[in-house]
C-alpha cells in the first residue's frame, strides 16, 4: 500500500522542551532499542512471523478465543480502514472507547500499525469529559463500542470540525455505513506497518483524576517496550502458558500493561472481562483457568472469603498462582487476608500514568508487609527532601524516580512540578528503611499535620480496616483552629453493622490501641460508598468536598 507523505506533528510539537524531560536510563541490555521501532510489530507481528500465530491470545468468558494470527488479521483490517476509509495519517489521534474486549485490543494495535496515537478512554466517561479529552488532544478519529455511542455522539456534536468527525462503531448495534465490521470486510490484505521511530508518540494516556484535574501523558513506542522489559521479566516472571486476567480498564495504563502489553510480550494469553466486580472476577478465574491476576487492593479484600471458598488458587487445587496489586496502597491486613485465603503472596507495586507502569515492587519471595518494595530493575528510586537531597533511612520525604520511561505532559505547565532535577517526583511521600525497602506514607499533598505530628492517612486506614465492622475507609486531614488539622475518617460499614455513636467511639478506641493514640480519627463519618475513580482509586479530593459541603 502507498501512504501519503503527510504527517500530523501535533503531538511532536507539544512535547515538553528536552531540558524539562526527566533523565532517561537505559542501563539494562534489553533496553537498547533501535532508532526505528513499531511496538505492534514487536508485541504482535513477531509471534506470527516466528510461527506462534496459532497460540491462543485473547479469551472471553463466553468461550471466544482469538489466536495471535486472529488478532493480527483483525488489527490489519482495522488499520486499512483507518488509513483508506477514514483518512488517518501518522500522528493523528484516535479515541478508543469500549470495555475490556478483544475488539478494543485489535483497535489499539491497528492505531499502532497505522502510526496513529491511541487515546483510550474509560467506558463510564460522559459527553462533557469526552469533549474535554478530544479538545485537549485535538482528536479527529474515534472507534467506539456501539453500546457506548450515545455519549460520544453527544460530545462530537458539541465540538468544532474536525474534532471527532471520523467515527466508526463496532459490536452489537453497529450497522450500515457507521459499522467498523462492515468496513473491515472490504480489506483482507496484510497491512504494512508504518515505519515509526522509537521516539514517535504512540499513545496519550490521561491521568485517572484522583486530584480532579486530569493531564495527558505522552508515551513513545520505545516506552511501551521498555515497560515490558522491566517489571514483567524481573519481578512478575510469568510464562507463555500463563493466562492473565484482572479488573483494570485497558484505558488505564495499569490495565493496558497488565492485560495487553505484558502477556503479549511473552506470548501468553489474556482472559478479558467486560465486568470485573469481585464476584465476577472470582467466577472468571475459576471458569477460565486464569493463573495471573491484576487488580486493586479493594478487590483483593472483597474477594478473599469467596476466593477461599471457591479454592481458586493453585495451592488449593485451582489455577491462580500470581497476584499483582497496584493503583493504591496495599494494606498489610489485606495482604495477610489474601494469603490466608489463597496461600498466595501478593506482588505489590507502585507505578504512575506518567511513567506508564510499575517502577517499585518486590516479588513474592522478597515481599514485606507494609512495604511497597525496591526499585524495579531498570529504574532508580530514592527518598529526597525539597532540595532533592537524599534522606537517610527512617526519614519521610518525596519519592524520586528515574528509568527508561518518564513524564512528558502534553502542553502542560505542570511538567515543571513533576520533573525536577532530572527526577520524576511522583507526589508520593515515602520512607526508606534500613534494608532499602520503600514504605508508602501518603500522597505528599495528603500528609496530615496535626499538632505538629506528621500522620499518613494510609496508616490510619490500615488500622481501621482491621476492625470487623469496617468494609472500606478513606482518611483525610481537615482544617482545625487548634491543631492545624485533625484526622477525619469516612467509613463504609460491613454487612450487619449500622452507624451509631457507640460504633464511632469503638472505632476510635480501636485505632488508639492499634497505632499511636495521637493518630486516631477525631471525626468519623459513615458513608454508603466511597468516591473512587473508574480504576478503583480513592478520590480524597471528593472526601474533602463532602466535608466542606457538610
SVG drawing of the C-alpha trace seen along z (x, -y; Angstrom):
<svg xmlns="http://www.w3.org/2000/svg" viewBox="-28 -29 52 59">
<polyline fill="none" stroke="black" stroke-width="0.4" points="0.0,0.0 1.1,-3.6 0.9,-6.1 0.7,-9.8 3.9,-11.6 1.9,-14.0 2.5,-13.6 0.5,-15.2 3.0,-16.8 0.6,-18.0 2.0,-15.7 5.6,-16.1 5.2,-19.9 3.7,-19.8 6.3,-17.7 7.9,-19.5 11.3,-21.1 14.1,-18.5 15.5,-20.3 12.2,-19.6 12.3,-15.9 13.5,-13.6 16.8,-11.9 16.2,-8.6 18.2,-5.5 18.8,-2.5 21.2,-0.6 19.9,2.9 21.0,4.7 17.3,5.4 16.7,1.6 18.9,1.0 16.2,0.3 16.8,-0.5 16.0,-4.0 13.1,-2.7 10.6,-0.8 6.8,0.0 5.5,1.7 2.8,3.5 5.5,5.4 7.4,6.2 4.4,7.3 2.1,8.9 3.5,9.5 6.7,11.1 4.8,14.0 3.1,14.8 6.3,14.3 8.1,16.8 5.5,19.5 3.4,18.9 0.3,17.5 -1.9,20.4 -1.3,19.9 -4.3,18.5 -4.1,14.8 -7.4,13.2 -10.2,15.1 -13.6,14.1 -15.9,15.8 -18.3,16.8 -15.7,19.2 -14.4,16.9 -10.7,17.4 -8.6,15.3 -5.2,16.6 -2.3,14.3 -2.9,14.7 -6.6,13.8 -5.7,10.6 -3.1,9.7 -5.6,10.2 -8.2,8.0 -5.7,5.3 -4.5,5.2 -8.1,4.8 -8.8,2.0 -5.5,0.3 -6.6,0.4 -10.0,-1.1 -8.3,-3.9 -6.0,-4.8 -8.0,-4.1 -11.6,-4.8 -11.1,-7.3 -8.1,-9.3 -5.8,-8.8 -2.2,-10.0 0.6,-9.2 0.3,-11.3 -3.5,-11.7 -5.1,-10.9 -7.7,-8.1 -10.1,-8.0 -10.9,-4.4 -14.0,-3.7 -15.0,-0.2 -15.0,2.1 -12.2,4.7 -12.8,6.8 -10.9,8.3 -12.1,5.7 -10.6,2.9 -7.2,4.6 -7.4,5.0 -8.3,1.3 -5.3,0.3 -2.9,2.4 -4.4,1.0 -3.6,-2.5 -0.1,-1.5 0.3,0.2 -1.0,-2.9 1.3,-5.3 -1.5,-6.9 -1.7,-7.9 -4.2,-6.0 -6.3,-7.9 -8.1,-5.2 -11.0,-6.4 -12.8,-4.9 -16.2,-3.5 -18.0,-5.4 -16.9,-8.9 -19.7,-11.2 -20.0,-13.5 -18.6,-16.5 -15.5,-14.6 -15.0,-13.0 -15.2,-16.5 -12.5,-17.8 -10.2,-15.0 -10.9,-15.5 -10.2,-19.2 -7.0,-18.7 -5.6,-16.1 -7.3,-17.5 -8.7,-14.1 -10.1,-13.7 -10.9,-9.9 -12.8,-7.6 -13.5,-3.8 -16.2,-3.0 -18.3,-0.1 -21.8,-0.8 -23.3,-0.3 -21.4,-3.4 -22.2,-5.5 -24.6,-8.0 -22.2,-9.9 -19.6,-10.0 -22.1,-11.3 -23.2,-14.0 -19.6,-15.0 -18.9,-15.1 -22.0,-17.3 -20.7,-19.9 -17.2,-20.1 -16.0,-22.1 -14.7,-20.3 -12.5,-18.4 -12.7,-17.1 -14.3,-13.6 -15.6,-13.9 -14.4,-10.4 -16.3,-7.9 -17.0,-4.2 -18.7,-1.8 -18.3,1.9 -20.2,4.7 -23.9,5.1 -25.9,2.3 -23.4,1.1 -25.0,1.1 -24.6,-0.3 -22.0,-3.0 -21.1,-3.5 -20.1,0.1 -16.4,0.9 -17.0,4.6 -18.7,3.6 -15.7,1.5 -13.2,4.3 -14.9,6.8 -13.6,4.7 -9.9,5.1 -8.3,8.5 -4.7,7.8 -1.9,7.7 -1.1,4.2 2.4,2.8 3.2,1.2 4.2,-2.5 7.9,-2.9 7.7,-4.7 10.6,-6.0 11.3,-4.7 10.6,-8.3 7.3,-8.7 4.4,-9.3 2.0,-6.3 -0.4,-7.0 -1.8,-9.8 -2.8,-8.5 -4.9,-10.7 -4.3,-10.6 -7.1,-9.0 -8.3,-12.1 -7.6,-11.5 -6.8,-15.2 -9.7,-16.2 -7.6,-17.7 -6.5,-15.0 -3.4,-15.5 -2.4,-13.9 0.8,-11.9 2.8,-11.2 4.4,-7.8 6.6,-6.6 6.8,-3.2 10.0,-2.8 8.3,-3.4 5.8,-0.6 8.6,1.8 10.7,0.5 7.8,1.2 7.7,4.8 11.4,5.2 11.5,4.2 8.7,5.3 7.5,8.4 10.8,10.4 12.4,9.2 9.5,9.2 6.4,10.9 8.3,13.7 5.2,15.2 5.5,17.6 4.0,18.2 1.5,20.7 0.0,18.3 -3.5,16.9 -3.7,13.3 -6.8,11.6 -7.9,8.7 -10.1,5.7 -8.3,2.6 -9.7,1.0 -7.4,1.0 -7.8,-2.8 -5.8,-2.8 -2.1,-2.2 -2.1,0.3 -4.7,2.3 -3.0,1.8 0.2,3.2 -1.3,6.0 -3.8,7.2 -2.2,6.4 1.5,5.4 2.9,7.8 1.2,11.0 1.7,10.4 5.4,9.6 5.9,13.2 3.4,14.9 0.8,15.6 -3.0,15.3 -5.5,13.0 -8.9,13.5 -10.7,10.2 -13.7,9.3 -16.1,6.6 -17.3,6.6 -15.0,7.4 -16.7,6.9 -15.2,9.1 -17.7,12.0 -17.4,11.8 -13.6,11.9 -13.6,15.0 -16.1,16.7 -14.0,15.9 -10.7,17.1 -12.4,20.4 -14.1,21.0 -11.4,19.6 -8.3,21.2 -6.6,17.8 -3.2,18.1 -2.1,14.4 -4.3,11.7 -4.0,8.0 -6.4,5.9 -6.6,3.2 -6.3,3.7 -10.0,3.1 -10.9,6.1 -8.4,8.4 -10.1,7.5 -13.6,8.0 -12.7,11.3 -10.7,13.0 -13.5,15.0 -15.0,16.1 -11.6,17.0 -11.0,19.3 -14.5,20.9 -14.1,21.4 -10.5,22.7 -9.2,20.8 -5.5,20.8 -3.1,23.5 -2.2,24.3 -5.9,25.2 -6.4,27.2 -7.3,24.2 -5.1,22.4 -4.3,19.0 -0.6,18.7 0.4,15.0 -1.4,11.9 -0.3,8.2 -1.7,5.2 -1.3,1.6 -3.4,-1.5 -3.4,-2.4 -1.6,-1.4 -1.9,2.3 -2.8,2.5 -0.9,5.2 -4.2,6.5 -5.4,7.1 -2.1,8.8 -2.5,11.1 -6.2,11.9 -5.5,12.8 -2.5,15.0 -4.6,16.8 -7.4,17.3 -5.3,18.5 -1.7,19.1 -0.5,16.5 1.7,13.6 0.6,10.5 3.2,8.8 2.6,5.1 3.8,2.3 3.6,-1.5 3.5,-2.9 2.1,-6.0 0.5,-7.1 3.4,-9.4 5.9,-6.5 3.5,-4.1 3.7,-1.2 5.2,0.2 8.7,-1.1 8.8,0.0 7.9,3.5 9.1,6.8 8.4,10.4 6.8,13.0 10.0,14.1 11.0,10.6 7.7,9.1 7.3,7.4 4.1,6.4 3.7,2.7 6.5,2.1 5.9,1.5 9.4,2.9 12.5,1.7 13.2,0.1 12.4,2.5 15.5,3.3 15.9,0.6 14.7,-2.1 16.3,-4.0 14.3,-5.3 15.2,-7.4 13.6,-9.5 14.5,-13.2 13.8,-16.5 12.6,-19.6 16.1,-20.4 16.3,-16.9 18.9,-15.8 18.7,-12.1 17.3,-11.5 18.6,-8.9 16.6,-5.7 13.7,-6.4 13.0,-9.9 9.8,-10.7 10.3,-12.6 9.4,-12.7 9.7,-9.7 12.0,-10.4 12.3,-8.0 14.2,-7.8 14.4,-5.0 13.7,-4.2 10.3,-5.8 9.4,-9.2 6.9,-12.1 6.2,-14.1 2.9,-16.0 1.1,-17.3 1.4,-21.1 1.1,-21.4 2.8,-23.8 2.7,-21.1 5.6,-19.4 7.9,-21.5 6.3,-20.2 6.6,-16.5 10.1,-16.6 12.7,-18.3 16.5,-18.0 16.1,-15.1 13.9,-13.1 10.3,-12.2 8.7,-13.5 5.7,-11.3 3.8,-13.2 4.1,-10.3 5.6,-10.5 7.8,-7.5 10.1,-6.3 13.2,-4.2 14.0,-1.5 17.5,-0.2 17.2,2.6 16.4,0.4 12.7,1.1 10.3,-1.8 7.3,-2.3 4.4,-4.4 3.2,-7.1 0.7,-9.2 0.4,-11.4 2.7,-14.4 -0.4,-16.7 -2.3,-14.3 0.1,-14.2 -1.9,-15.2 0.0,-17.6 -1.9,-17.6 -0.5,-19.4 3.0,-19.1 2.8,-15.4 3.0,-14.0 0.3,-11.4 0.0,-9.3 -3.6,-8.7 -2.9,-5.1 -1.6,-4.1 -4.9,-5.2 -6.9,-3.4 -4.9,-0.3 -5.8,-0.4 -9.5,-1.0 -9.6,1.9 -8.5,4.3 -11.9,3.8 -14.5,6.3 -17.2,3.5 -15.2,1.7 -15.5,2.7 -13.8,-0.3 -12.5,-3.6 -10.8,-6.8 -8.9,-9.3 -8.1,-12.9 -7.0,-15.9 -9.4,-18.8 -8.5,-22.3 -8.8,-22.8 -8.1,-26.1 -6.4,-24.4 -4.4,-21.5 -3.9,-22.8 -5.6,-19.7 -7.5,-16.8 -7.7,-13.3 -11.1,-12.6 -12.3,-9.2 -15.0,-8.2 -16.2,-4.7 -18.3,-2.2 -19.6,0.4 -19.5,4.2 -22.8,6.1 -24.6,6.4 -23.3,3.2 -25.2,-0.1 -23.9,-3.6 -24.1,-4.8 -22.2,-7.0 -21.2,-3.9 -19.7,-2.3 -17.9,-5.6 -16.3,-5.6 -15.5,-1.9 -13.6,-2.6 -11.7,-5.4 -10.6,-3.3 -9.6,-0.5 -7.3,-2.8 -5.8,-4.1 -4.9,-0.5 -3.5,0.3 -1.3,-2.7 0.0,-5.8 -3.0,-7.3 -2.4,-10.8 -3.2,-9.4 -6.8,-8.3 -9.6,-9.9 -11.2,-12.6 -14.1,-12.7 -15.7,-9.7 -18.4,-9.9 -20.3,-6.9 -21.0,-6.6 -22.7,-4.0 -19.8,-4.1 -16.5,-5.8 -15.8,-8.1 -13.5,-6.3 -12.2,-6.7 -13.2,-4.0 -9.9,-2.4 -10.7,-2.0 -8.5,-4.8 -9.9,-6.6 -10.7,-10.3 -9.6,-12.1 -10.4,-15.5 -14.0,-14.3 -13.9,-13.5 -12.7,-17.0 -15.6,-18.4 -18.0,-16.2 -16.6,-17.5 -16.7,-21.1 -20.3,-20.7 -21.2,-19.2"/>
</svg>
